[in-house]
């Protein structure tokens, strides 16, 4: 990396379901928080500049990328470069399954091999101490180099000596057919476990076999099966196995406008994302994953019920307040770099709808929900039935004055409707059911009377407004209107036309109307919701065409939240659980619309 | 040894401890739910687990009551404040050792090292069970002090 970091979408994800690293096309790990997704970064160069640390292993001479992608059915990344000297192949990944074995809680393995001729390989080891960017203490342990700081210890164990003079970087030459394997072990608050490189490599291959077995459970007859499989795998990688919490993204402060200040910390869990994940995994028939998400939702929300926090930490605690990391230059000058999230205190009505719908989907598609889940659902429905006519911050977490968002009202309707459906098989007093029925009728009336603009033949962003909101693309899935309703179809058409960002891309709302400086990119989940809406309303051909265009945006199959409509570059935190869940939902809608795998 | 007192007042002390925990849960102070944690050792459904877990909890309470009774016997007297002191120690050991070790062997509590094949669905308690709410250590301390005080007040020595 020569000063400017690569494009966001050029980074590949390595993960073990506890932490995740981002690797550049040159073989640089520029982002890695340890010991878990929401810890401070050991490699922070992506946001903090060269002083924030990186771990590199790649070609020393100028090289062109021949190909780069994941081994089928696994999170193992393979990269091939061609340099003047010869061809290099790198294979790398993290070991996820540790059960019953004496292994460090984090083990990242990288192997680089000279394929045909002798090739020089560049290496660099500059891990740093979180947000302070202080150097870690360094000592040698046989062939391994051990870095320590606070509770963290990190060992880099190469298969051959890299340096004899305590250098932080250097070059080694690999003979034809020779490889260099590096095992990077990390622990926090416990003794370091050293893993020799050859054993680490074997462990990685065994782990890859487990991933292949896992992905073999994904139905093979899905349309866009490869993209769906990759998205399911990304969602699983973003699910923190110790708690079952799906993290929204593995990064903080990757900008929605390069050079701008729309930089937020997404290393938390939004109940909304978890709920969409439940539905996606139920649709794929992966019951266990759906159950993990649902259980996490229940545990995490328990202290606040019937209120539902907007976001929580992986442990189910309230997210910390937003704070700026001073002195960090940000991605391509996008400051401030933030930790914590200011949306934590907002009131967002839509969250209740996502959660109750997830419980309904689980109940009808997997197994009956238990009594505790039902009591939580009933409490959320009571809350929505009582508060549906109050303004909120909406799904887009507007930081200005609360408003009556149409999407939030629709989701309040969804909350009570799905609770009523669940009440057929679970115990609810007649009085409570009547209250929900009455609320559902009142919400439906309000939506039809106050949220539809006759002039534009579309449901609007807010009651009585004229702006559009791509979030109302959820309409055909909710059931408040039949899927052949003219109002519903004209709304889809209006959103597609007036919020178009070119090609398959959509803005989530009219740009520059959110009070923040700068013009943000197109919002990818909305494009996948459009695919879903078109598929559900009988326009599968158009949906398939859009899907092809969307998938072409990422050769690696990794998506962030937004895309620059001009350049096609990814924007915002990356990779993003909401986008991948929306992609899966779109694929499932296409399947249900009769689109085949061919 | 006051065997009759142990049998009766052990149950009373455990019931008092459980009441404090349930009250704290209802007040939104903690997610620590000992009957659920114990019951999910044997059954997954939370409602059934709580019933089974409550019985297991009563059994565990009797075992600890026996240790308290032995402690009083060794010291030669039993008072509410001595029991409360034992309870304070008991609560500290529970938060720092018993619950974390229990979580390590519980089949349905996530381990910090859980990976792809994890089937655990209950969140791990974390340091001092803080993952169950930041007031959990205080609630656990109060519950155990009450447990010890009840035993110290009601058990007889000699």
Interface residues (C-beta under 8 A of the other chain):
Chain A: X16 X17 X18 X95 X96 X97 X98 X99 X105 X207 X210 X211 X214 X236 X241 X242 X243 X244 X288 X291 X292 X295 X296 X299 X300 X302 X303 X304 X305 X315 X316 X317 X370 X371 X372
Chain B: X25 X28 X29 X30 X31 X45 X46 X47 X110 X111 X112 X113 X114 X115 X116 X117 X118 X119 X120 X121 X122 X123 X124 X126 X130 X131 X133 X134
